[in-house]
């Protein structure tokens, strides 16, 4: 008895240790797995974000290069349009026609006005056909002046004059972008210019000279630099210096403009630019040779090198009808080559160095590392508290939004009108908008172009301009290219001092989007005001003196005032009722540090907990003047958070090893806390134990009637107002009695009421009213089969809402699970004890071993008697002698890499090194307690049987040796007989030829039998393959062929095997057929051909067909008459019918055909299965 108690105590201790170990093991597994998942996910997230950022950088760079390209092309198109305008100017035509002083002065004033208005040309010139400057206007740093006659130069030897003057009408020369040269030297400071020239023709088509514009390219290069580097490269450097995160939106490339030879027109450093003007080799191709090789061979693209990211495109400055020439560094050098549009190009390159690219990776490495540390810190408590639950982690992968700034350069419409409202000159953009060629517009009036709808208003302002007044107006016009658009139109008068024609210049700028934006802004303001009042959060705008500037309706309603009554009052007086702001006031903190502040506060005046956020407000000068104050009601979420914390504590406590009553008490205590219940109780259905003295047994009304005396509800725990469980009324409740009994008896699945004082289902209304109770909730606790096992109930002074009811149902389900688990553990312990008593009576070793640790969890008395106490020890340490690890024959080694549950039981024999006995072992993997994988082992002592088997093996080995000796002696005897027969045959051949054939046949038959014997003995008297037997017998017969004769043997392969008895008989028959074929089928000049076919019928009969290519059988044999006395035929018939129990058929078909039909057997007694 004492020993049994000690065993039970040891088992309980072992189970407790097992649960603790399992919990710790599960925690470690969950922790390691979650940590690996976090590392992988953060790695994937990091890679995705880095790739996304790099893609964004590349996309931004492509956009910047596109913007720079657009600026250059737009600028060149505008200059070309200006050049055409001057070349076709009526004033120039008048000068070319008359050549007098008045048109000359008009031409000078026109050039001066043009330079003054445009402010983009360093020089505006007209040169005659000898290269002499006739008119020259210098920009003069923003104050254009007409160069006097003594300052005019002869440009006849300059490359651009010759290249321009050689062009036809309407052709344009565009020089390479280089530095301006004055009086034979490069002008200081450097002045990048592009010369645009076109020949000037008079009305008769005679070439008179050229019009030349020196465009100040520094303006274009500055625009390109700003567009491609976000206000220049210094901006990106300032971002980095100020510590801002370097993402795709903050990294900008450094622009570079290269000519065809790779010289810098716009470089990373000023000293690298214009190398070709000074004869040095500072080129892009020299500094970045591999990059230049790629750029020079492609029109556009992107490539990344160890230096950084290069984004480039090719710009072709020349359009159809335009030419250029190669760059000339020397003043009077001639151009090497005239360039067509496809031959003249620039390379626009944007470059981001490697340091800035690496800053993106470093920034996100820091962010990823921070996330990893945060996850790691949270992971330990989370895995500890939820070791028995699957941790779900919300995956949130939000791609960063991409913003791409697109600068759309708008081209103004520019035209020139005379006093008759006739178009004298138009820009290319104006023609494009109207989808008309220039010649279709020139010479036509405003009314002809715009029709009666737009002409009257335009003519009104044209008249003002022609009278000398500059005028501006806004109008909507419809163009075929752009549709209906709004334009800001400026008309500038242009009057000739000579009293000739009066002109006006009209510039039209598209302001449609600006107009629409103004309209939308007005609508948005109204929408904002409506949205401001519709938001349920409490929103207010507070100035720097804590006064309300504006409040929404929700804020005013919370204060019980109207919005107008709140304005002007201080927030601390109106909301908090104090004379000064609170020290932790978020608005006060914002006024000090100008940062956003958020905090959770409780404010009873406006009803509950709020999340308050203040955001700074700045005026147009950046000065802080107040904040936006947003208060969001979080009362419900705070209550839910506190409730969830209590539930988490409950879950943690339920996982601890504790008696059932203690866990049930944890549940009722938790219900009282989180639901503010007055009291909560749990009853369990158990057998009746006090039926005779039960309070309800003596009552005879339905309210107390006990339906069954074999079980009732036992009050187990009570929390809250009442904590005792031994009250006379409630300690036992019969099924069907009161609310509790009805819930347990399946009459009601649950009972919920929020009016216990008047609900007719509640009996004691006076008691409920006295305690101030308002609600009651009861829930049936069920087994997996739906059978009631108890009731959970509570009373509360508050209403139980839908969310509370949902949580209580979950707690009831958890309670039922706790009860079922406790009962299951109790059943497991009982089952274990029963199993132990059974296996102790088995005459074999039975023990259970943990698959992972080799620990013996249970062992029967058979093992204990032989090896002592083994539970809790390693199996190999106590069952084998001096073993330090798993045994070599252990099956746990062979199944560790596969799913062990899918493996059938494994059996093997082994000798124990302690007692020296042999055991037959059987091993099977099963699930044990807590889903623990174990091996159940059964080892039976087979030492006696093993000894018997060894003796039998010795006898079998001796028998095999004797049989081999017999076979050897028989083979030798047969060889001796054949040798003696050969000697007798040679002797008879000399004396009596009558017996030679008989002796020859006899030798052949004995050789066939010897061959069969040799095959059987070599195969240890196992059945022989039928085709192999036929082949070996026929080879023996063919060995007697005369010298020089050949034979062809064709035997069908088959899987049929034949036993030793039939093999001897069939060998004689086949030998006889082969011998007859050698005697009768062999003819001179015709090789012998033998064919054997084997087939098995469905009836089990096997047909062996032997065919030769001889003359065939004689007619008497075919007729069944063997009067000739052929011994071979008689032998064949006799053996087939008597020994093989079959039949034979002789036939002639291009030779002798013999069909043997018999039933094949592979055993000694004729049974095909050898039994």
JODAPE-V931329 format. One record per residue. N is the residue number from 1. RES is the residue in one small letter. PSI is psi as a letter, one per 20 degrees, with the letter a starting at -180 (NA if undefined). Layout:
<<N;RES;PSI> <N;RES;PSI>>
//
This chain:
<<1;x;g> <2;x;h> <3;x;g> <4;x;g> <5;x;h> <6;x;h> <7;x;g> <8;x;g> <9;x;g> <10;x;h> <11;x;g> <12;x;g> <13;x;g> <14;x;g> <15;x;g> <16;x;g> <17;x;h> <18;x;g> <19;x;g> <20;x;g> <21;x;g> <22;x;g> <23;x;g> <24;x;g> <25;x;g> <26;x;g> <27;x;g> <28;x;g> <29;x;g> <30;x;g> <31;x;g> <32;x;g> <33;x;g> <34;x;h> <35;x;g> <36;x;g> <37;x;g> <38;x;g> <39;x;g> <40;x;g> <41;x;g> <42;x;h> <43;x;g> <44;x;g> <45;x;g> <46;x;g> <47;x;g> <48;x;g> <49;x;g> <50;x;g> <51;x;h> <52;x;g> <53;x;g> <54;x;h> <55;x;h> <56;x;g> <57;x;g> <58;x;g> <59;x;g> <60;x;g> <61;x;g> <62;x;g> <63;x;g> <64;x;g> <65;x;g> <66;x;g> <67;x;g> <68;x;g> <69;x;g> <70;x;h> <71;x;g> <72;x;g> <73;x;g> <74;x;g> <75;x;g> <76;x;h> <77;x;h> <78;x;g> <79;x;g> <80;x;g> <81;x;g> <82;x;g> <83;x;g> <84;x;h> <85;x;g> <86;x;h> <87;x;h> <88;x;j> <89;x;p> <90;x;h> <91;x;g> <92;x;g> <93;x;g> <94;x;g> <95;x;g> <96;x;h> <97;x;g> <98;x;g> <99;x;j> <100;x;r> <101;x;h> <102;x;g> <103;x;h> <104;x;g> <105;x;h> <106;x;h> <107;x;g> <108;x;g> <109;x;h> <110;x;g> <111;x;h> <112;x;g> <113;x;h> <114;x;g> <115;x;h> <116;x;g> <117;x;g> <118;x;g> <119;x;k> <120;x;j> <121;x;p> <122;x;h> <123;x;p> <124;x;o> <125;x;q> <126;x;p> <127;x;p> <128;x;a> <129;x;i> <130;x;j> <131;x;j> <132;x;p> <133;x;o> <134;x;g> <135;x;p> <136;x;p> <137;x;p> <138;x;q> <139;x;h> <140;x;l> <141;x;l> <142;x;i> <143;x;n> <144;x;q> <145;x;q> <146;x;p> <147;x;p> <148;x;r> <149;x;h> <150;x;i> <151;x;i> <152;x;q> <153;x;r> <154;x;o> <155;x;k> <156;x;h> <157;x;i> <158;x;q> <159;x;h> <160;x;h> <161;x;g> <162;x;h> <163;x;h> <164;x;g> <165;x;h> <166;x;i> <167;x;r> <168;x;a> <169;x;q> <170;x;j> <171;x;q> <172;x;p> <173;x;p> <174;x;o> <175;x;r> <176;x;q> <177;x;o> <178;x;a> <179;x;q> <180;x;q> <181;x;p> <182;x;p> <183;x;l> <184;x;j> <185;x;q> <186;x;p> <187;x;p> <188;x;p> <189;x;r> <190;x;p> <191;x;n> <192;x;p> <193;x;q> <194;x;p> <195;x;p> <196;x;p> <197;x;q> <198;x;q> <199;x;q> <200;x;p> <201;x;q> <202;x;a> <203;x;h> <204;x;j> <205;x;j> <206;x;p> <207;x;p> <208;x;h> <209;x;b> <210;x;q> <211;x;p> <212;x;p> <213;x;p> <214;x;o> <215;x;p> <216;x;n> <217;x;i> <218;x;h> <219;x;g> <220;x;g> <221;x;h> <222;x;g> <223;x;g> <224;x;g> <225;x;g> <226;x;g> <227;x;h> <228;x;i> <229;x;j> <230;x;m> <231;x;k> <232;x;r> <233;x;h> <234;x;h> <235;x;g> <236;x;h> <237;x;h> <238;x;h> <239;x;g> <240;x;g> <241;x;h> <242;x;i> <243;x;j> <244;x;q> <245;x;p> <246;x;n> <247;x;a> <248;x;h> <249;x;i> <250;x;i> <251;x;p> <252;x;q> <253;x;r> <254;x;p> <255;x;q> <256;x;q> <257;x;p> <258;x;q> <259;x;a> <260;x;h> <261;x;i> <262;x;j> <263;x;q> <264;x;p> <265;x;h> <266;x;o> <267;x;r> <268;x;h> <269;x;q> <270;x;h> <271;x;i> <272;x;i> <273;x;q> <274;x;k> <275;x;h> <276;x;i> <277;x;i> <278;x;j> <279;x;j> <280;x;r> <281;x;k> <282;x;n> <283;x;q> <284;x;h> <285;x;h> <286;x;h> <287;x;h> <288;x;m> <289;x;g> <290;x;h> <291;x;g> <292;x;h> <293;x;g> <294;x;g> <295;x;g> <296;x;h> <297;x;i> <298;x;q> <299;x;h> <300;x;r> <301;x;a> <302;x;p> <303;x;q> <304;x;p> <305;x;r> <306;x;h> <307;x;h> <308;x;b> <309;x;p> <310;x;p> <311;x;p> <312;x;r> <313;x;q> <314;x;p> <315;x;p> <316;x;n> <317;x;h> <318;x;p> <319;x;r> <320;x;p> <321;x;j> <322;x;q> <323;x;r> <324;x;a> <325;x;r> <326;x;q> <327;x;q> <328;x;o> <329;x;h> <330;x;q> <331;x;g> <332;x;j> <333;x;q> <334;x;q> <335;x;q> <336;x;h> <337;x;q> <338;x;p> <339;x;p> <340;x;r> <341;x;h> <342;x;i> <343;x;i> <344;x;o> <345;x;q> <346;x;q> <347;x;o> <348;x;o> <349;x;p> <350;x;p> <351;x;p> <352;x;p> <353;x;r> <354;x;h> <355;x;g> <356;x;h> <357;x;h> <358;x;h> <359;x;h> <360;x;g> <361;x;g> <362;x;g> <363;x;g> <364;x;h> <365;x;g> <366;x;g> <367;x;g> <368;x;g> <369;x;h> <370;x;g> <371;x;g> <372;x;g> <373;x;h> <374;x;g> <375;x;g> <376;x;g> <377;x;g> <378;x;h> <379;x;h> <380;x;g> <381;x;h> <382;x;g> <383;x;h> <384;x;g> <385;x;h> <386;x;l> <387;x;h> <388;x;j> <389;x;q> <390;x;p> <391;x;p> <392;x;p> <393;x;p> <394;x;p> <395;x;p> <396;x;o> <397;x;o> <398;x;p> <399;x;p> <400;x;p> <401;x;q> <402;x;p> <403;x;p> <404;x;o> <405;x;p> <406;x;o> <407;x;o> <408;x;o> <409;x;p> <410;x;p> <411;x;p> <412;x;q> <413;x;p> <414;x;p> <415;x;r> <416;x;p> <417;x;q> <418;x;a> <419;x;i> <420;x;j> <421;x;k> <422;x;p> <423;x;p> <424;x;h> <425;x;q> <426;x;q> <427;x;r> <428;x;h> <429;x;h> <430;x;g> <431;x;g> <432;x;h> <433;x;h> <434;x;i> <435;x;l> <436;x;q> <437;x;r> <438;x;g> <439;x;i> <440;x;i> <441;x;g> <442;x;p> <443;x;i> <444;x;q> <445;x;r> <446;x;h> <447;x;h> <448;x;h> <449;x;g> <450;x;i> <451;x;a> <452;x;i> <453;x;g> <454;x;i> <455;x;g> <456;x;g> <457;x;h> <458;x;g> <459;x;h> <460;x;g> <461;x;h> <462;x;h> <463;x;h> <464;x;g> <465;x;h> <466;x;h> <467;x;j> <468;x;j> <469;x;p> <470;x;p> <471;x;q> <472;x;p> <473;x;r> <474;x;p> <475;x;q> <476;x;p> <477;x;q> <478;x;p> <479;x;q> <480;x;h> <481;x;g> <482;x;i> <483;x;b> <484;x;p> <485;x;q> <486;x;p> <487;x;q> <488;x;o> <489;x;p> <490;x;p> <491;x;p> <492;x;p> <493;x;q> <494;x;o> <495;x;p> <496;x;p> <497;x;h> <498;x;i> <499;x;j> <500;x;c> <501;x;q> <502;x;p> <503;x;r> <504;x;q> <505;x;p> <506;x;p> <507;x;p> <508;x;p> <509;x;p> <510;x;o> <511;x;k> <512;x;g> <513;x;h> <514;x;g> <515;x;g> <516;x;h> <517;x;h> <518;x;g> <519;x;g> <520;x;h> <521;x;h> <522;x;g> <523;x;h> <524;x;h> <525;x;g> <526;x;g> <527;x;h> <528;x;g> <529;x;h> <530;x;g> <531;x;h> <532;x;g> <533;x;i> <534;x;i> <535;x;p> <536;x;h> <537;x;q> <538;x;o> <539;x;p> <540;x;q> <541;x;p> <542;x;p> <543;x;a> <544;x;i> <545;x;j> <546;x;k> <547;x;q> <548;x;p> <549;x;h> <550;x;p> <551;x;q> <552;x;r> <553;x;h> <554;x;g> <555;x;g> <556;x;g> <557;x;h> <558;x;h> <559;x;i> <560;x;k> <561;x;r> <562;x;q> <563;x;h> <564;x;h> <565;x;h> <566;x;h> <567;x;p> <568;x;i> <569;x;q> <570;x;q> <571;x;h> <572;x;h> <573;x;g> <574;x;h> <575;x;g> <576;x;i> <577;x;k> <578;x;r> <579;x;i> <580;x;r> <581;x;q> <582;x;q> <583;x;h> <584;x;j> <585;x;p> <586;x;h> <587;x;h> <588;x;g> <589;x;h> <590;x;h> <591;x;h> <592;x;g> <593;x;i> <594;x;k> <595;x;r> <596;x;p> <597;x;q> <598;x;q> <599;x;q> <600;x;p> <601;x;q> <602;x;p> <603;x;o> <604;x;h> <605;x;h> <606;x;j> <607;x;m> <608;x;a> <609;x;q> <610;x;q> <611;x;o> <612;x;p> <613;x;p> <614;x;p> <615;x;p> <616;x;q> <617;x;p> <618;x;q> <619;x;a> <620;x;h> <621;x;j> <622;x;j> <623;x;p> <624;x;p> <625;x;i> <626;x;a> <627;x;r> <628;x;p> <629;x;o> <630;x;p> <631;x;o> <632;x;p> <633;x;o> <634;x;k> <635;x;g> <636;x;g> <637;x;h> <638;x;g> <639;x;g> <640;x;h> <641;x;g> <642;x;h> <643;x;h> <644;x;h> <645;x;g> <646;x;h> <647;x;h> <648;x;g> <649;x;g> <650;x;g> <651;x;g> <652;x;g> <653;x;h> <654;x;h> <655;x;i> <656;x;q> <657;x;o> <658;x;q> <659;x;q> <660;x;g> <661;x;h> <662;x;g> <663;x;h> <664;x;h> <665;x;h> <666;x;h> <667;x;g> <668;x;h> <669;x;g> <670;x;g> <671;x;g> <672;x;h> <673;x;g> <674;x;h> <675;x;j> <676;x;l> <677;x;q> <678;x;g> <679;x;q> <680;x;q> <681;x;q> <682;x;p> <683;x;q> <684;x;q> <685;x;o> <686;x;r> <687;x;q> <688;x;p> <689;x;i> <690;x;k> <691;x;h> <692;x;h> <693;x;j> <694;x;q> <695;x;h> <696;x;i> <697;x;h> <698;x;i> <699;x;q> <700;x;j> <701;x;r> <702;x;h> <703;x;h> <704;x;i> <705;x;p> <706;x;o> <707;x;g> <708;x;p> <709;x;i> <710;x;i> <711;x;q> <712;x;r> <713;x;p> <714;x;p> <715;x;p> <716;x;g> <717;x;q> <718;x;p> <719;x;q> <720;x;c> <721;x;g> <722;x;p> <723;x;i> <724;x;q> <725;x;j> <726;x;k> <727;x;q> <728;x;h> <729;x;g> <730;x;i> <731;x;h> <732;x;p> <733;x;o> <734;x;q> <735;x;p> <736;x;i> <737;x;q> <738;x;a> <739;x;g> <740;x;g> <741;x;h> <742;x;h> <743;x;g> <744;x;h> <745;x;j> <746;x;j> <747;x;h> <748;x;p> <749;x;h> <750;x;r> <751;x;o> <752;x;p> <753;x;q> <754;x;j> <755;x;m> <756;x;i> <757;x;h> <758;x;i> <759;x;p> <760;x;i> <761;x;i> <762;x;p> <763;x;g> <764;x;m> <765;x;h> <766;x;g> <767;x;g> <768;x;g> <769;x;h> <770;x;g> <771;x;i> <772;x;k> <773;x;q> <774;x;h> <775;x;q> <776;x;q> <777;x;p> <778;x;q> <779;x;p> <780;x;p> <781;x;p> <782;x;q> <783;x;r> <784;x;h> <785;x;j> <786;x;j> <787;x;p> <788;x;p> <789;x;i> <790;x;a> <791;x;p> <792;x;p> <793;x;q> <794;x;q> <795;x;q> <796;x;q> <797;x;j> <798;x;q> <799;x;q> <800;x;o> <801;x;a> <802;x;g> <803;x;g> <804;x;g> <805;x;h> <806;x;g> <807;x;h> <808;x;h> <809;x;h> <810;x;h> <811;x;h> <812;x;g> <813;x;g> <814;x;g> <815;x;g> <816;x;h> <817;x;g> <818;x;g> <819;x;g> <820;x;h> <821;x;g> <822;x;g> <823;x;h> <824;x;g> <825;x;h> <826;x;g> <827;x;h> <828;x;g> <829;x;g> <830;x;g> <831;x;h> <832;x;g> <833;x;g> <834;x;g> <835;x;h> <836;x;g> <837;x;h> <838;x;g> <839;x;h> <840;x;h> <841;x;j> <842;x;p> <843;x;l> <844;x;q> <845;x;p> <846;x;p> <847;x;q> <848;x;p> <849;x;p> <850;x;p> <851;x;h> <852;x;h> <853;x;i> <854;x;j> <855;x;p> <856;x;o> <857;x;h> <858;x;q> <859;x;q> <860;x;r> <861;x;h> <862;x;g> <863;x;g> <864;x;h> <865;x;h> <866;x;h> <867;x;j> <868;x;a> <869;x;p> <870;x;i> <871;x;p> <872;x;i> <873;x;r> <874;x;p> <875;x;g> <876;x;i> <877;x;h> <878;x;i> <879;x;i> <880;x;q> <881;x;p> <882;x;k> <883;x;p> <884;x;i> <885;x;a> <886;x;q> <887;x;q> <888;x;h> <889;x;j> <890;x;p> <891;x;i> <892;x;h> <893;x;h> <894;x;i> <895;x;j> <896;x;h> <897;x;j> <898;x;r> <899;x;o> <900;x;h> <901;x;h> <902;x;j> <903;x;p> <904;x;r> <905;x;q> <906;x;p> <907;x;q> <908;x;r> <909;x;q> <910;x;q> <911;x;p> <912;x;p> <913;x;i> <914;x;g> <915;x;i> <916;x;j> <917;x;q> <918;x;p> <919;x;q> <920;x;o> <921;x;p> <922;x;p> <923;x;p> <924;x;p> <925;x;p> <926;x;r> <927;x;p> <928;x;b> <929;x;q> <930;x;k> <931;x;k> <932;x;p> <933;x;p> <934;x;r> <935;x;p> <936;x;p> <937;x;p> <938;x;o> <939;x;o> <940;x;p> <941;x;o> <942;x;k> <943;x;g> <944;x;g> <945;x;h> <946;x;g> <947;x;g> <948;x;g> <949;x;h> <950;x;h> <951;x;g> <952;x;h> <953;x;h> <954;x;g> <955;x;g> <956;x;h> <957;x;g> <958;x;g> <959;x;g> <960;x;h> <961;x;g> <962;x;g> <963;x;g> <964;x;h> <965;x;g> <966;x;g> <967;x;g> <968;x;g> <969;x;g> <970;x;g> <971;x;g> <972;x;g> <973;x;g> <974;x;h> <975;x;h> <976;x;g> <977;x;g> <978;x;h> <979;x;g> <980;x;h> <981;x;h> <982;x;g> <983;x;g> <984;x;h> <985;x;g> <986;x;h> <987;x;g> <988;x;h> <989;x;h> <990;x;h> <991;x;g> <992;x;o> <993;x;i> <994;x;h> <995;x;i> <996;x;g> <997;x;h> <998;x;g> <999;x;h> <1000;x;g> <1001;x;h> <1002;x;g> <1003;x;g> <1004;x;g> <1005;x;g> <1006;x;h> <1007;x;h> <1008;x;g> <1009;x;h> <1010;x;h> <1011;x;g> <1012;x;g> <1013;x;h> <1014;x;g> <1015;x;g> <1016;x;g> <1017;x;h> <1018;x;h> <1019;x;j> <1020;x;l> <1021;x;k> <1022;x;q> <1023;x;q> <1024;x;q> <1025;x;p> <1026;x;g> <1027;x;h> <1028;x;h> <1029;x;g> <1030;x;g> <1031;x;g> <1032;x;h> <1033;x;g> <1034;x;h> <1035;x;h> <1036;x;g> <1037;x;h> <1038;x;i> <1039;x;i> <1040;x;j> <1041;x;q> <1042;x;q> <1043;x;p> <1044;x;i> <1045;x;q> <1046;x;q> <1047;x;q> <1048;x;p> <1049;x;p> <1050;x;o> <1051;x;p> <1052;x;p> <1053;x;q> <1054;x;q> <1055;x;j> <1056;x;p> <1057;x;q> <1058;x;q> <1059;x;r> <1060;x;h> <1061;x;g> <1062;x;h> <1063;x;g> <1064;x;g> <1065;x;g> <1066;x;h> <1067;x;g> <1068;x;g> <1069;x;g> <1070;x;h> <1071;x;h> <1072;x;g> <1073;x;g> <1074;x;h> <1075;x;g> <1076;x;h> <1077;x;h> <1078;x;h> <1079;x;g> <1080;x;h> <1081;x;i> <1082;x;o> <1083;x;r> <1084;x;p> <1085;x;j> <1086;x;o> <1087;x;q> <1088;x;p> <1089;x;p> <1090;x;p> <1091;x;p> <1092;x;p> <1093;x;p> <1094;x;p> <1095;x;q> <1096;x;p> <1097;x;r> <1098;x;h> <1099;x;i> <1100;x;i> <1101;x;p> <1102;x;p> <1103;x;p> <1104;x;o> <1105;x;p> <1106;x;p> <1107;x;q> <1108;x;r> <1109;x;k> <1110;x;a> <1111;x;i> <1112;x;r> <1113;x;q> <1114;x;q> <1115;x;h> <1116;x;h> <1117;x;g> <1118;x;h> <1119;x;i> <1120;x;j> <1121;x;o> <1122;x;l> <1123;x;h> <1124;x;i> <1125;x;k> <1126;x;o> <1127;x;h> <1128;x;g> <1129;x;g> <1130;x;g> <1131;x;g> <1132;x;g> <1133;x;g> <1134;x;g> <1135;x;g> <1136;x;g> <1137;x;g> <1138;x;g> <1139;x;h> <1140;x;i> <1141;x;l> <1142;x;b> <1143;x;r> <1144;x;q> <1145;x;p> <1146;x;p> <1147;x;q> <1148;x;p> <1149;x;n> <1150;x;l> <1151;x;r> <1152;x;p> <1153;x;p> <1154;x;p> <1155;x;o> <1156;x;p> <1157;x;p> <1158;x;r> <1159;x;p> <1160;x;p> <1161;x;q> <1162;x;i> <1163;x;r> <1164;x;h> <1165;x;j> <1166;x;i> <1167;x;p> <1168;x;h> <1169;x;i> <1170;x;k> <1171;x;NA>>
//
